[in-house]
Amino acid sequence: MTELELYKFLEGEDYEHQDYIIWIPIYSLEKFCAFFKSYLIDGGIECRLKDDCVALDIYTICDFYGINPENIYGK
């Protein structure tokens, strides 16, 4: 995955983000998991389950794909 692909995916979805944390609504979780299948197949990701969303740190995903997270949020 490239920086541009990740940027377009995150901006194209109904995800809120702040300080490199992404909040994924429960109804979007299946699409999120499908997009990041290659990452999730290696053991998953730490996250916080809220009442209506899942919160996770984008750094772990960016690190896996060799992407600088500052380039994603700086665009």
N, C-alpha and C positions, 0 to 999 in steps of 0.2 A: 504494500500500500504506500502511496506517496503522500506528501504533505497536502497537495491539492485535493486528492481524493478524500482524505480525512476532513479537510476544511469544508468541502462541498457537502459531504454527508452530514456533518454536525450542523452546518448552517441551514441545510435543507429540511431538517427535522424539527419537531416541536420540543427541542431540548433547551433548557435554561443552563447557562454556565456563568460561573464567576470564580475568579481565583483558581482556575484550573480544576474546578469541580464541576461535573456535569450531573444534572438531575434529569433522569429519563422517566417519562410518565409510564406507568404500568402498561397502558395500551400500546406503547411503542417498543416494549421490551423484546418482543419476538423479532421485529425488524432489526433492532440493534444487535441482537445475538447472531442473526444471520449474516450481517455485515462483518462482524468481528469473529466469525467462526474459527478462522485459523489461529487466532489468539486464544479463544476460549477453549479450544480442543486440547491445549497444552496444560490445562489445569484450572482455568477460570480466572476470576478477578475478585479482589476484595471490594466489597461495597457495603453501603448502608441501606437497608430496606426501610423506607418510610411508609406512611399510610397510603400514599398515592403515587409514589415514584421510587426509583432506586438512585442513590447518589454514589458517584465514583470519581476517583482521581484520574484525570486524563494523562498524567505523567507516566503511569504504568503502561498504558496502551502505546503512547508515543515511544517510550523506551524500547518496547518489543519491536516496533517497526522502524526504529532508527530515525525518528522524526523529532525535531526540536519543537516542543509545544509552544514556545514563544512565537514561532513562525505561524502557527495556526491562529493564535489569538491576535497577532499583530497585523493581520491582513484586513 
